């Protein structure tokens, strides 16, 4: 079962500039080898349910290592069928815009 998870994770107790903490999570995501899309307000990851949630769990644990309070928002699109939807969903919208 393929899933696309869109999530945002950040500490509440580290001031205004949070990019070092976001970079820590992005490193974990990249090392996972799963397809992902990093944006200004969140990251999408695609894969099997258990492997994607494991990556999110690792990101949370890395953040909790030196942060007293973190916020995690997560939404998931769970669907039977092949992967590759992360890119295809965006391409489908762009196709409609060209029509």
N, CA, C and O atoms as a DFTB+ gen file, in Angstrom:
396 C
 N C O
     1  1       0.841      -1.173       0.000
     2  2       0.000       0.000       0.000
     3  2       0.889       1.240       0.000
     4  3       1.726       1.416       0.885
     5  1       0.705       2.073      -0.973
     6  2       1.495       3.290      -1.134
     7  2       0.897       4.423      -0.300
     8  3      -0.322       4.529      -0.169
     9  1       1.745       5.250       0.250
    10  2       1.294       6.402       1.013
    11  2       2.157       7.608       0.658
    12  3       3.365       7.495       0.451
    13  1       1.509       8.751       0.596
    14  2       2.221      10.024       0.547
    15  2       1.885      10.732       1.844
    16  3       0.718      10.987       2.142
    17  1       2.909      11.045       2.606
    18  2       2.743      11.766       3.864
    19  2       3.303      13.158       3.676
    20  3       4.427      13.331       3.206
    21  1       2.517      14.138       4.044
    22  2       2.967      15.523       4.045
    23  2       3.075      15.935       5.509
    24  3       2.100      15.850       6.255
    25  1       4.263      16.383       5.918
    26  2       4.405      16.734       7.330
    27  2       5.294      17.941       7.538
    28  3       6.111      18.309       6.693
    29  1       5.100      18.533       8.689
    30  2       5.903      19.651       9.142
    31  2       6.288      19.367      10.589
    32  3       5.459      18.922      11.383
    33  1       7.526      19.621      10.920
    34  2       8.049      19.340      12.255
    35  2       8.989      20.470      12.647
    36  3       9.917      20.797      11.907
    37  1       8.749      21.065      13.810
    38  2       9.624      22.147      14.246
    39  2       9.571      22.290      15.766
    40  3       8.581      21.917      16.396
    41  1      10.647      22.834      16.354
    42  2      10.653      23.057      17.806
    43  2       9.987      24.383      18.153
    44  3       9.992      25.326      17.361
    45  1       9.417      24.436      19.342
    46  2       8.823      25.691      19.826
    47  2       9.761      26.462      20.750
    48  3       9.501      27.620      21.075
    49  1      10.830      25.836      21.167
    50  2      11.679      26.448      22.191
    51  2      13.067      26.849      21.693
    52  3      14.008      26.922      22.483
    53  1      13.203      27.110      20.388
    54  2      14.535      27.402      19.850
    55  2      14.631      28.739      19.121
    56  3      15.546      28.945      18.324
    57  1      13.712      29.629      19.382
    58  2      13.794      30.968      18.808
    59  2      13.188      31.065      17.427
    60  3      12.367      30.242      17.021
    61  1      13.614      32.092      16.717
    62  2      13.007      32.441      15.433
    63  2      13.580      31.667      14.252
    64  3      12.829      31.271      13.360
    65  1      14.876      31.444      14.225
    66  2      15.506      30.750      13.102
    67  2      15.562      29.248      13.381
    68  3      16.279      28.799      14.275
    69  1      14.803      28.483      12.609
    70  2      14.685      27.047      12.858
    71  2      15.355      26.192      11.788
    72  3      15.269      24.965      11.837
    73  1      16.015      26.820      10.831
    74  2      16.589      26.058       9.717
    75  2      17.584      24.979      10.141
    76  3      17.633      23.945       9.475
    77  1      18.378      25.142      11.195
    78  2      19.263      24.034      11.590
    79  2      18.485      22.777      11.993
    80  3      18.942      21.657      11.762
    81  1      17.330      22.965      12.585
    82  2      16.512      21.831      13.023
    83  2      15.788      21.191      11.845
    84  3      15.644      19.970      11.784
    85  1      15.342      22.010      10.925
    86  2      14.710      21.493       9.704
    87  2      15.740      20.722       8.887
    88  3      15.434      19.659       8.347
    89  1      16.956      21.249       8.792
    90  2      18.015      20.576       8.036
    91  2      18.321      19.199       8.628
    92  3      18.621      18.259       7.893
    93  1      18.247      19.083       9.929
    94  2      18.477      17.802      10.592
    95  2      17.454      16.769      10.102
    96  3      17.810      15.632       9.795
    97  1      16.197      17.171      10.033
    98  2      15.162      16.260       9.540
    99  2      15.356      15.945       8.059
   100  3      15.209      14.797       7.640
   101  1      15.679      16.949       7.284
   102  2      15.851      16.723       5.846
   103  2      16.997      15.753       5.575
   104  3      16.925      14.963       4.635
   105  1      18.034      15.802       6.374
   106  2      19.149      14.856       6.226
   107  2      18.654      13.420       6.439
   108  3      19.022      12.515       5.690
   109  1      17.827      13.220       7.451
   110  2      17.262      11.892       7.731
   111  2      16.398      11.435       6.556
   112  3      16.470      10.279       6.140
   113  1      15.591      12.336       6.030
   114  2      14.712      12.006       4.903
   115  2      15.539      11.635       3.674
   116  3      15.255      10.632       3.019
   117  1      16.542      12.421       3.360
   118  2      17.400      12.121       2.203
   119  2      18.094      10.774       2.355
   120  3      18.166       9.995       1.404
   121  1      18.602      10.502       3.547
   122  2      19.299       9.241       3.786
   123  2      18.373       8.035       3.665
   124  3      18.838       6.920       3.428
   125  1      17.075       8.246       3.823
   126  2      16.116       7.137       3.706
   127  2      16.024       6.624       2.273
   128  3      15.666       5.468       2.048
   129  1      16.345       7.474       1.306
   130  2      16.249       7.087      -0.092
   131  2      14.836       7.130      -0.651
   132  3      14.631       6.820      -1.825
   133  1      13.861       7.506       0.162
   134  2      12.480       7.572      -0.311
   135  2      12.264       8.841      -1.141
   136  3      12.894       9.868      -0.886
   137  1      11.378       8.768      -2.127
   138  2      11.047       9.980      -2.880
   139  2      10.463      11.027      -1.929
   140  3       9.635      10.711      -1.075
   141  1      10.899      12.258      -2.086
   142  2      10.418      13.320      -1.215
   143  2      10.445      14.658      -1.945
   144  3      11.114      14.824      -2.965
   145  1       9.710      15.584      -1.400
   146  2       9.645      16.940      -1.941
   147  2       9.677      17.897      -0.760
   148  3       8.731      17.961       0.025
   149  1      10.771      18.642      -0.639
   150  2      10.945      19.605       0.442
   151  2      10.468      20.971      -0.039
   152  3      10.829      21.423      -1.125
   153  1       9.639      21.628       0.802
   154  2       9.128      22.957       0.468
   155  2       9.270      23.871       1.691
   156  3       9.707      23.441       2.758
   157  1       8.899      25.110       1.514
   158  2       9.068      26.105       2.579
   159  2       8.268      25.783       3.837
   160  3       8.697      26.124       4.939
   161  1       7.113      25.132       3.693
   162  2       6.241      24.913       4.843
   163  2       6.019      23.445       5.186
   164  3       5.158      23.123       6.006
   165  1       6.788      22.552       4.568
   166  2       6.619      21.144       4.872
   167  2       7.328      20.267       3.865
   168  3       7.933      20.755       2.911
   169  1       7.246      18.971       4.085
   170  2       7.898      17.984       3.230
   171  2       6.931      16.840       2.972
   172  3       6.210      16.405       3.870
   173  1       6.924      16.358       1.730
   174  2       6.153      15.165       1.375
   175  2       7.117      14.013       1.170
   176  3       8.195      14.186       0.601
   177  1       6.725      12.835       1.635
   178  2       7.515      11.615       1.457
   179  2       6.578      10.539       0.929
   180  3       5.428      10.439       1.357
   181  1       7.084       9.726      -0.016
   182  2       6.281       8.643      -0.571
   183  2       6.954       7.306      -0.337
   184  3       8.175       7.185      -0.432
   185  1       6.143       6.304      -0.028
   186  2       6.656       4.953       0.137
   187  2       5.588       4.074       0.765
   188  3       4.399       4.389       0.729
   189  1       6.028       2.984       1.331
   190  2       5.113       2.104       2.050
   191  2       4.865       2.691       3.437
   192  3       5.734       3.355       4.002
   193  1       3.689       2.444       3.975
   194  2       3.250       3.027       5.241
   195  2       4.301       2.909       6.341
   196  3       4.690       3.912       6.938
   197  1       4.757       1.698       6.608
   198  2       5.690       1.485       7.720
   199  2       7.014       2.213       7.505
   200  3       7.560       2.791       8.445
   201  1       7.537       2.194       6.279
   202  2       8.830       2.836       6.051
   203  2       8.717       4.361       6.124
   204  3       9.634       5.022       6.610
   205  1       7.618       4.916       5.655
   206  2       7.444       6.366       5.726
   207  2       7.275       6.809       7.180
   208  3       7.889       7.785       7.611
   209  1       6.447       6.093       7.926
   210  2       6.266       6.469       9.327
   211  2       7.541       6.279      10.145
   212  3       7.760       7.003      11.116
   213  1       8.365       5.337       9.777
   214  2       9.652       5.167      10.451
   215  2      10.543       6.387      10.219
   216  3      11.228       6.836      11.138
   217  1      10.539       6.919       9.015
   218  2      11.331       8.125       8.729
   219  2      10.806       9.303       9.552
   220  3      11.588      10.051      10.138
   221  1       9.492       9.465       9.593
   222  2       8.908      10.544      10.395
   223  2       9.279      10.349      11.870
   224  3       9.642      11.312      12.546
   225  1       9.193       9.123      12.369
   226  2       9.555       8.841      13.760
   227  2      11.006       9.219      14.041
   228  3      11.309       9.814      15.075
   229  1      11.896       8.873      13.122
   230  2      13.310       9.216      13.297
   231  2      13.516      10.724      13.320
   232  3      14.340      11.223      14.086
   233  1      12.782      11.449      12.496
   234  2      12.868      12.915      12.493
   235  2      12.412      13.482      13.834
   236  3      13.049      14.383      14.380
   237  1      11.317      12.956      14.359
   238  2      10.809      13.419      15.650
   239  2      11.824      13.129      16.754
   240  3      12.100      13.998      17.580
   241  1      12.374      11.931      16.777
   242  2      13.349      11.575      17.803
   243  2      14.601      12.453      17.723
   244  3      15.146      12.849      18.753
   245  1      15.053      12.754      16.515
   246  2      16.225      13.627      16.353
   247  2      15.917      15.034      16.875
   248  3      16.770      15.668      17.495
   249  1      14.719      15.509      16.627
   250  2      14.318      16.838      17.098
   251  2      14.213      16.842      18.623
   252  3      14.635      17.798      19.274
   253  1      13.657      15.784      19.186
   254  2      13.470      15.713      20.636
   255  2      14.782      15.573      21.393
   256  3      14.812      15.757      22.610
   257  1      15.856      15.254      20.703
   258  2      17.147      15.065      21.367
   259  2      17.585      16.312      22.129
   260  3      18.190      16.206      23.196
   261  1      17.281      17.499      21.587
   262  2      17.682      18.726      22.274
   263  2      16.610      19.810      22.236
   264  3      16.909      20.991      22.411
   265  1      15.381      19.413      22.010
   266  2      14.259      20.349      22.020
   267  2      13.237      19.861      23.047
   268  3      12.892      18.679      23.076
   269  1      12.768      20.759      23.872
   270  2      11.820      20.383      24.920
   271  2      10.387      20.263      24.428
   272  3       9.576      19.545      25.012
   273  1      10.081      20.978      23.343
   274  2       8.714      20.954      22.815
   275  2       8.762      21.054      21.298
   276  3       9.377      21.969      20.749
   277  1       8.112      20.110      20.621
   278  2       8.077      20.114      19.159
   279  2       6.630      20.008      18.679
   280  3       5.763      19.478      19.373
   281  1       6.395      20.523      17.482
   282  2       5.088      20.433      16.842
   283  2       5.230      19.587      15.590
   284  3       6.124      19.809      14.772
   285  1       4.345      18.618      15.449
   286  2       4.296      17.768      14.263
   287  2       2.893      17.856      13.686
   288  3       1.913      17.569      14.373
   289  1       2.799      18.254      12.425
   290  2       1.540      18.153      11.691
   291  2       1.764      17.135      10.594
   292  3       2.821      17.112       9.963
   293  1       0.762      16.286      10.365
   294  2       0.925      15.203       9.398
   295  2      -0.416      14.912       8.731
   296  3      -1.451      14.822       9.391
   297  1      -0.371      14.769       7.418
   298  2      -1.543      14.271       6.698
   299  2      -1.055      13.213       5.726
   300  3       0.074      13.273       5.240
   301  1      -1.921      12.240       5.446
   302  2      -1.502      11.095       4.643
   303  2      -2.546      10.772       3.586
   304  3      -3.749      10.818       3.841
   305  1      -2.061      10.446       2.395
   306  2      -2.885       9.946       1.296
   307  2      -2.490       8.487       1.108
   308  3      -1.419       8.190       0.579
   309  1      -3.363       7.579       1.544
   310  2      -3.077       6.142       1.528
   311  2      -3.869       5.524       0.386
   312  3      -5.082       5.707       0.285
   313  1      -3.167       4.787      -0.477
   314  2      -3.835       4.270      -1.665
   315  2      -3.189       2.976      -2.121
   316  3      -1.968       2.825      -2.083
   317  1      -4.027       2.050      -2.550
   318  2      -3.500       0.833      -3.177
   319  2      -2.994       1.188      -4.563
   320  3      -3.496       2.098      -5.222
   321  1      -1.995       0.450      -4.980
   322  2      -1.469       0.667      -6.317
   323  2      -0.006       1.035      -6.284
   324  3       0.617       1.069      -5.223
   325  1       0.535       1.310      -7.450
   326  2       1.975       1.567      -7.560
   327  2       2.357       2.926      -6.987
   328  3       1.524       3.818      -6.820
   329  1       3.632       3.047      -6.698
   330  2       4.178       4.313      -6.231
   331  2       4.344       5.287      -7.381
   332  3       3.787       5.091      -8.461
   333  1       5.099       6.316      -7.146
   334  2       5.340       7.325      -8.171
   335  2       4.278       8.409      -8.212
   336  3       4.278       9.248      -9.112
   337  1       3.381       8.396      -7.250
   338  2       2.297       9.371      -7.274
   339  2       2.748      10.771      -6.866
   340  3       2.118      11.758      -7.245
   341  1       3.816      10.863      -6.108
   342  2       4.290      12.166      -5.652
   343  2       4.513      13.089      -6.841
   344  3       4.109      14.252      -6.809
   345  1       5.139      12.590      -7.870
   346  2       5.399      13.387      -9.069
   347  2       4.186      13.412      -9.997
   348  3       3.866      14.456     -10.565
   349  1       3.513      12.286     -10.154
   350  2       2.385      12.222     -11.089
   351  2       1.241      13.146     -10.695
   352  3       0.582      13.714     -11.566
   353  1       0.998      13.304      -9.414
   354  2      -0.085      14.185      -8.973
   355  2       0.179      15.621      -9.416
   356  3      -0.736      16.305      -9.876
   357  1       1.396      16.075      -9.284
   358  2       1.763      17.435      -9.681
   359  2       1.704      17.566     -11.201
   360  3       1.177      18.549     -11.721
   361  1       2.241      16.584     -11.907
   362  2       2.216      16.619     -13.367
   363  2       0.788      16.666     -13.901
   364  3       0.522      17.361     -14.882
   365  1      -0.122      15.950     -13.281
   366  2      -1.511      15.935     -13.712
   367  2      -2.126      17.329     -13.641
   368  3      -2.854      17.729     -14.549
   369  1      -1.846      18.063     -12.584
   370  2      -2.371      19.426     -12.455
   371  2      -1.759      20.334     -13.514
   372  3      -2.464      21.143     -14.117
   373  1      -0.459      20.208     -13.744
   374  2       0.194      21.032     -14.766
   375  2      -0.372      20.746     -16.162
   376  3      -0.517      21.661     -16.973
   377  1      -0.687      19.494     -16.435
   378  2      -1.316      19.144     -17.721
   379  2      -2.645      19.868     -17.889
   380  3      -2.942      20.392     -18.963
   381  1      -3.439      19.897     -16.832
   382  2      -4.735      20.575     -16.893
   383  2      -4.565      22.081     -17.099
   384  3      -5.383      22.709     -17.771
   385  1      -3.532      22.651     -16.536
   386  2      -3.278      24.082     -16.708
   387  2      -2.914      24.412     -18.160
   388  3      -3.226      25.501     -18.642
   389  1      -2.265      23.489     -18.852
   390  2      -1.882      23.717     -20.247
   391  2      -3.077      23.583     -21.194
   392  3      -3.033      24.071     -22.323
   393  1      -4.131      22.929     -20.740
   394  2      -5.309      22.701     -21.599
   395  2      -6.140      23.945     -21.767
   396  3      -7.159      23.919     -22.457
